[in-house]
Amino acid sequence: MILVLGATGTIGGEVARQLVAAGHRPRLLVRDPAKLRAQDPALADAADVVAGDLADPASLAPAMAGADHLFLASAGADLAR
């Protein structure tokens, strides 16, 4: 299973859409699932959407469970907040 971080962004969203077009059902880790559903309902329906935040390590383990590939697009988030 492929986990995509940054799916509400330009690059991560395009990666997720291309994975879906290629027949995959990726897991998308987003801070706000409602934002993704409003932004791209078709993508949200074609993927497993989970809530999480890179600044909250406890939210990452459940999202990563079962993933064997990861795509991470980050603009250099401040993880020390």
Disulfide bonds with the S-S distance in Angstrom:
none
